[in-house]
Amino acid sequence: MPAVSNGSGLWMESLRTTGPEASGGVPGKKCGTIILAAEELSNCRDVATMQFCANKLDKKDFFGKSDPFLVFYRSNEDGTFTICHKTEVMKNTLNPVWQTFSIPVRALCNGDYDRTIKVEVYDWDRDGSHDFIGEFTTSYRELARGQSQFNIYEGGVSVHPAGQGQVINPKKKMKKKKYVNSGTVTLLSFAVESECTFLDYIKGGTQINFTVAIDFTASNGNPSQSTSLHYMSPYQLNAYALALTAVGEIIQHYDSDKMFPALGFGAKLPPDGRVSHEFPLNGNQENPSCCGIDGILDAYHRSLRTVQLYGPTNFAPVVTHVARSAAAVQDGSQYSVLLIITDGVISDMAQTKEAIVNAAKLPMSIIIIGVGQAEFDAMVELDGDDVRISSRGKLAERDIVQFVPFRDYVDRTGNHVLSMARLARDVLAEIPDQLVSYMKAQGIRPRPPPAAPTHSPPKSPARTPPESPLHI
């Protein structure tokens, strides 16, 4: 499949079939061309927020008015156009007011303020054959002038004192001498702000407070037997230790003191055999923090020798524990991440959902790693990627849970380094956006990076490590 560049960022690839099974094509014959358009992205991080309305659009529906929506196109370097945004459909009206929407300036014009932006107006049809009402062109620079007499649209569209642009249907204009327009579109509001990134907050001093919670229920099996998920082999780490190490070794670089609370749940504690779902692995009720990832592993191994695995599998206590800490500092200087490593079906689903819904408004995220071969349907529900979780009729403000099954990352060849790197990448992938979404919802901007000392090296050079899944 030869690829040829035409010198303008456009790559053309000729396709030839390689066998009779190739989609019904004729062997050895050219059966099509794929065109790949590539353009270097600008470093513009601005996000534009705008709202439009329209007036006196053409009536397209026989039994009603029109169901109009807008389609925005970014112009490319080769003169073609690419869809970058569609508004919602406004039913049965010729004077729609669309909802405010936000779009990255890179998506709208790739940071080129004078690049043409084409806007088409359609009447929505159920069968997908939407009727074309008209179009107009503008640019980011013109939109940025807002609702004023200077908001001038191109393409034969006249100037209006309130930032209006005529919607022109070229076919109608050619056929009808008295044709004026197919309605007008008005820019009601326009605002732009710079989009803050995860690293902006980290550079500004935001600390990631990492807490781990480990499942000590009996379903894990007797730790003294090799079939147990908690088996302490002298030759290799068990699944719990591998998962903890993979995630912890990345996230520890975002916490300056490297002191991490470590909790267990689902075990009977000495000396009275009391069942606990929120006990410190180091045995210190006043301060459950361990020094570094090695400190957590040491406390985990000591706990396996002293507690009795029991049950049930309750998440709510450890979620609430971390939520209390997160609630204490909500100024953007700290963000909590709870890692739960578990083997089984959750026993307190209703309570856990309520705890997560309450925690969603706090500076906090939850990572759940499922080890073993159990069914983890409940964990997928908590993840909330498809359906945002709710409790007592209250919807979680944010999606703060990320779940992955450990078995999907077990390398059969024994290459734990590569497989654990993939695990860390996937479980940490949502943390940056979750942190930024919290800060944005609370109106918290990144603080300026601290000035570099002139006489001594930085105390914590690892605060912004060079390569990490959290930077992606």
C-alpha positions in Angstrom: 0.0 0.0 0.0 2.2 2.9 -1.2 1.7 6.3 0.5 2.4 9.5 -1.3 2.4 13.1 0.1 1.1 15.9 -2.1 3.2 18.4 -0.1 0.3 20.0 1.7 -0.1 17.7 4.6 -2.3 15.3 2.6 -1.4 11.7 2.3 -2.9 9.5 -0.4 -2.8 5.7 -0.1 -3.7 3.5 -3.0 -5.4 0.2 -2.0 -4.9 -3.0 -3.8 -6.4 -6.4 -2.9 -4.1 -9.1 -1.9 -6.4 -12.1 -2.3 -9.9 -13.1 -3.3 -11.1 -12.6 0.2 -10.4 -8.9 0.1 -13.9 -7.5 0.3 -15.0 -8.8 -3.0 -12.3 -6.9 -4.9 -10.4 -8.2 -7.9 -7.0 -9.5 -7.0 -4.2 -7.2 -8.1 -6.6 -4.4 -9.1 -6.8 -0.9 -7.6 -10.0 -0.8 -5.6 -9.9 2.6 -4.0 -8.0 5.4 -2.3 -7.8 6.4 1.3 -6.9 10.1 1.9 -5.3 10.9 5.3 -5.3 14.6 6.1 -2.8 15.6 8.7 -2.2 19.1 10.3 0.1 20.0 13.1 -1.9 21.1 16.2 -1.2 24.5 17.7 -0.4 24.9 21.3 -3.5 27.1 21.9 -5.2 26.0 25.1 -8.1 28.5 24.9 -11.7 27.3 25.2 -14.5 29.4 23.6 -18.0 29.4 25.0 -20.8 30.8 22.9 -24.5 30.9 22.3 -26.6 31.5 19.2 -30.2 32.1 18.3 -31.9 32.4 14.9 -34.9 34.4 13.6 -37.3 33.8 10.8 -35.7 30.6 9.4 -37.3 29.0 6.4 -40.2 26.7 7.1 -39.3 23.1 6.0 -41.9 20.8 7.6 -45.2 20.3 5.8 -47.2 19.8 9.0 -45.1 22.1 11.3 -42.4 24.7 11.1 -38.8 23.5 11.3 -36.6 21.6 13.7 -33.3 23.6 13.2 -29.8 22.8 14.3 -26.4 24.2 13.5 -23.3 22.5 12.2 -19.9 24.1 12.6 -17.1 23.4 10.2 -13.4 24.1 10.6 -11.6 24.9 7.3 -8.5 22.9 6.6 -5.2 23.9 5.0 -6.2 22.3 1.7 -9.4 24.2 1.5 -11.7 21.4 2.7 -14.0 21.6 5.7 -14.3 19.3 8.8 -17.2 19.1 11.2 -16.1 20.3 14.6 -19.5 20.8 16.4 -23.2 20.2 16.2 -25.8 22.0 18.3 -28.9 20.3 19.7 -32.1 20.2 17.7 -34.8 22.7 18.6 -38.2 21.3 17.7 -40.9 23.0 15.8 -39.7 26.6 15.7 -38.4 29.2 13.2 -36.9 31.3 16.0 -34.7 28.9 18.0 -32.4 29.7 20.9 -29.7 27.1 21.2 -28.0 26.2 24.4 -24.6 27.6 25.3 -21.7 25.3 24.3 -18.0 25.2 24.7 -15.4 24.1 22.2 -11.5 24.2 22.2 -10.2 26.9 20.0 -7.9 24.3 18.5 -10.9 22.3 17.3 -12.6 25.4 16.0 -9.8 27.0 14.0 -6.5 25.4 15.3 -5.5 28.7 16.8 -5.7 30.6 13.5 -8.0 33.5 14.4 -8.6 34.5 10.8 -9.3 31.0 9.4 -12.8 30.6 7.9 -15.5 28.9 10.0 -18.5 27.7 8.1 -21.9 27.3 9.8 -24.7 25.4 8.1 -28.3 25.5 9.3 -30.4 22.3 8.9 -34.0 21.2 9.5 -33.8 17.8 11.3 -35.6 14.8 9.8 -36.1 11.5 11.6 -34.8 9.5 8.6 -31.5 11.4 8.6 -32.2 13.3 5.3 -31.9 16.7 7.0 -33.1 19.6 4.9 -30.5 22.3 4.2 -31.8 25.8 5.2 -28.8 27.9 4.6 -25.2 28.8 5.6 -22.9 31.6 6.6 -19.2 32.0 7.2 -17.3 33.8 10.0 -14.0 33.5 11.8 -12.8 33.3 15.4 -11.6 36.9 15.3 -15.1 38.0 14.3 -16.9 35.8 16.8 -14.6 37.2 19.5 -15.9 40.7 18.9 -19.1 39.4 20.5 -22.6 40.9 20.1 -21.7 44.2 18.4 -21.8 46.0 15.1 -18.3 44.8 14.4 -19.3 41.2 14.2 -19.1 41.0 10.5 -19.8 37.7 8.6 -18.2 36.9 5.3 -19.6 35.2 2.2 -21.9 38.0 1.0 -23.5 38.3 4.4 -24.3 41.9 5.3 -23.5 43.6 8.6 -26.1 43.8 11.3 -26.0 46.0 14.4 -26.6 43.1 16.8 -24.0 40.7 15.5 -26.5 39.0 13.1 -25.5 37.0 10.0 -27.8 36.3 7.2 -28.4 32.6 6.4 -27.9 32.2 2.7 -29.1 29.2 0.6 -27.0 29.5 -2.6 -29.5 27.5 -4.8 -32.4 29.7 -3.8 -30.3 32.8 -4.3 -29.5 31.8 -7.9 -33.1 30.9 -8.8 -34.9 33.8 -7.2 -34.1 37.4 -8.0 -35.9 38.8 -5.0 -34.4 36.3 -2.6 -32.9 38.0 0.5 -32.1 35.2 2.9 -33.4 32.2 4.7 -33.3 33.8 8.1 -30.7 35.3 10.4 -28.5 33.9 13.1 -27.4 36.0 16.0 -24.5 35.5 18.3 -25.9 36.1 21.8 -22.7 35.7 23.8 -19.1 34.8 23.5 -16.4 34.2 26.1 -13.0 32.6 26.1 -10.8 31.2 28.8 -7.5 29.4 28.9 -7.9 25.7 29.6 -6.0 24.6 32.7 -4.3 21.2 32.6 -3.4 18.6 35.3 0.2 19.7 35.2 -0.7 23.3 35.7 -2.2 22.4 39.1 0.8 20.0 40.0 3.3 22.8 39.1 1.2 25.2 41.2 1.7 23.0 44.3 -1.3 20.7 44.3 -0.5 17.5 46.2 -1.9 14.1 45.5 -2.8 12.3 48.7 -2.6 8.5 48.0 -4.5 6.0 50.2 -4.6 2.2 49.7 -7.3 -0.1 51.0 -6.8 -3.9 50.8 -9.4 -6.7 50.9 -8.8 -9.1 53.8 -11.9 -11.2 53.3 -11.8 -15.0 53.5 -12.6 -15.5 49.8 -9.0 -14.7 49.0 -8.0 -18.1 50.5 -5.6 -19.0 53.2 -2.4 -16.9 52.9 -0.2 -19.9 53.8 -1.4 -21.8 50.7 -0.1 -21.1 47.2 -3.6 -20.9 45.8 -4.4 -17.9 47.9 -4.4 -14.4 46.3 -2.6 -13.3 49.5 0.1 -16.0 49.3 3.5 -14.6 50.2 5.8 -16.4 47.9 9.6 -16.0 48.5 10.1 -15.7 44.8 7.5 -13.3 43.5 4.9 -10.7 44.5 1.3 -11.8 44.7 -1.5 -10.0 42.7 -2.2 -7.5 45.5 1.4 -6.5 45.9 1.9 -6.3 42.1 -1.1 -4.0 41.7 -0.1 -1.8 44.6 3.4 -1.4 43.4 2.4 -0.7 39.8 0.1 2.2 40.7 1.9 3.4 43.8 5.3 3.8 42.1 3.7 6.3 39.7 1.5 8.2 42.0 4.0 8.6 44.8 5.9 11.2 42.8 3.0 13.6 43.2 3.2 13.6 47.0 6.1 15.4 48.6 6.2 13.6 52.0 5.7 10.1 50.6 3.6 9.2 53.6 0.6 7.1 52.5 -2.3 5.9 54.7 -2.9 2.1 54.2 -6.1 0.4 55.4 -7.5 -3.1 55.4 -11.1 -4.3 55.5 -13.0 -7.5 56.0 -10.7 -9.1 58.7 -11.0 -10.2 62.4 -8.4 -8.3 64.5 -6.5 -9.5 67.5 -6.9 -9.8 70.4 -10.7 -10.1 70.6 -11.6 -11.1 67.0 -13.5 -8.0 66.2 -14.4 -7.6 62.5 -13.2 -4.4 61.0 -13.7 -2.8 57.6 -11.4 0.1 58.2 -8.2 -0.9 60.1 -4.7 0.5 59.7 -2.2 -1.9 58.3 0.5 -0.5 60.5 -1.6 -1.0 63.6 -1.6 2.7 64.5 -5.2 4.0 64.8 -4.0 7.6 65.2 -1.7 7.6 62.2 -2.2 4.9 59.5 0.4 6.3 57.2 3.3 4.2 55.9 6.6 5.5 54.5 6.6 5.0 50.8 5.4 2.0 48.8 7.9 -0.3 50.6 6.4 0.8 53.9 2.9 -0.1 52.7 4.1 -3.6 51.5 5.8 -4.2 54.8 2.6 -3.3 56.8 0.5 -5.4 54.4 2.7 -8.5 55.0 2.7 -8.0 58.8 -1.1 -7.7 58.8 -1.4 -11.0 56.9 0.5 -12.7 59.8 -1.7 -11.2 62.5 -5.3 -10.8 61.3 -7.8 -13.5 60.4 -9.3 -13.2 56.9 -13.1 -13.0 57.3 -15.8 -10.8 55.6 -18.0 -9.4 54.2 -16.7 -7.2 51.5 -17.7 -3.7 52.5 -16.3 -0.6 50.6 -18.3 2.2 52.2 -16.2 2.5 55.4 -12.9 3.1 53.5 -14.5 5.4 51.0 -16.0 7.5 53.8 -12.6 7.5 55.6 -10.9 9.1 52.7 -13.8 11.4 52.0 -13.5 12.9 55.5 -9.8 13.7 54.8 -10.7 15.2 51.4 -13.5 17.3 52.8 -11.1 18.9 55.3 -9.1 20.7 52.5 -11.0 21.9 49.5 -9.0 24.8 48.3 -7.2 23.0 45.5 -4.0 22.4 47.4 -4.7 18.7 47.9 -6.5 16.0 45.9 -7.1 12.5 47.3 -6.8 9.2 45.4 -8.1 6.0 47.0 -6.9 2.7 45.6 -9.1 -0.3 46.5 -7.7 -3.8 45.7 -10.4 -6.5 46.1 -11.2 -10.0 45.0 -14.9 -10.4 45.4 -18.5 -9.3 45.0 -19.2 -6.2 47.0 -21.6 -6.7 50.0 -22.6 -3.1 50.8 -23.5 -1.9 47.3 -26.2 0.6 48.4 -24.0 2.1 51.1 -21.0 2.3 48.8 -23.0 4.0 46.1 -24.2 6.6 48.6 -20.6 7.2 49.8 -19.4 7.6 46.2 -22.2 10.0 45.4 -21.3 12.1 48.4 -17.6 11.9 47.6 -18.1 13.1 44.0 -18.4 16.7 45.1 -15.0 16.5 47.0 -11.4 16.6 45.7 -11.2 12.8 45.4 -11.0 9.9 43.0 -11.3 6.2 43.5 -9.4 3.4 41.7 -10.7 -0.2 42.1 -8.5 -3.1 40.9 -10.2 -6.5 40.9 -7.9 -9.5 41.5 -8.9 -13.1 41.0 -11.5 -14.7 38.8 -14.7 -13.4 40.4 -17.4 -11.6 38.5 -17.0 -7.8 38.8 -20.3 -6.6 37.4 -20.9 -4.4 40.5 -17.5 -2.7 40.0 -18.4 -1.9 36.4 -21.6 -0.2 37.7 -19.5 1.9 40.2 -17.2 2.9 37.4 -20.0 5.0 35.9 -18.5 5.3 32.4 -21.8 4.4 30.7 -24.3 5.4 33.4 -23.5 7.9 36.1 -24.2 6.2 39.5 -26.9 7.6 41.8 -28.1 7.0 45.3 -31.5 7.9 46.8 -32.4 9.7 43.6 -29.3 11.9 43.7 -26.9 11.7 40.8 -23.1 11.8 41.3 -21.8 15.3 40.3 -18.7 13.7 38.7 -17.5 10.3 37.6 -14.8 9.6 40.1 -14.4 5.8 39.9 -12.1 3.9 37.6 -12.2 0.0 37.7 -10.0 -2.5 35.9 -9.7 -6.3 36.4 -6.2 -7.4 37.2 -6.5 -10.6 35.1 -6.6 -8.5 31.9 -3.0 -7.4 32.6 -1.5 -10.8 33.5 1.3 -11.5 31.0 1.5 -15.2 30.3 5.1 -14.9 29.3 6.0 -13.6 32.8 6.9 -10.1 31.6 5.5 -8.3 34.7 7.3 -5.0 34.0 5.4 -4.4 30.7 2.1 -5.7 31.9 2.2 -3.7 35.2 3.1 -0.6 33.2 -0.1 -1.0 31.1 -2.1 -1.5 34.3 -0.7 1.7 35.8 -1.4 3.6 32.6 -5.0 2.4 32.4 -6.0 2.8 36.0 -4.5 6.3 36.3 -5.7 7.5 32.9 -8.8 9.3 34.2 -7.2 10.9 37.3 -6.0 14.1 35.4 -9.4 14.8 33.9 -11.1 14.1 37.2 -8.9 16.5 39.1 -9.3 19.2 36.5 -13.1 18.7 36.4 -13.3 19.2 40.2 -11.1 22.3 40.1 -13.1 23.8 37.2 -16.4 23.1 39.0 -15.2 24.8 42.1 -13.7 27.8 40.1 -10.2 27.0 41.4 -7.4 28.2 39.1 -3.8 26.8 39.3 -1.5 28.7 41.5 1.7 30.2 40.0 4.6 27.8 40.1 6.9 28.5 43.0 10.1 30.4 42.1 13.1 28.1 41.7 15.6 28.6 44.5 18.8 30.3 43.5 21.3 28.7 46.0 20.1 25.2 46.5 18.5 22.5 44.3 14.7 21.9 44.5 13.6 19.8 47.5 11.2 17.7 45.5 12.4 17.4 41.9 10.0 14.3 41.5 6.9 16.5 41.9 6.6 16.7 38.1 8.3 13.5 36.8 9.3 13.5 33.1 7.3 10.5 32.0 4.1 9.2 33.6 0.6 7.9 32.7 -0.8 10.9 34.6 0.7 13.2 32.1 -1.2 11.7 29.2 
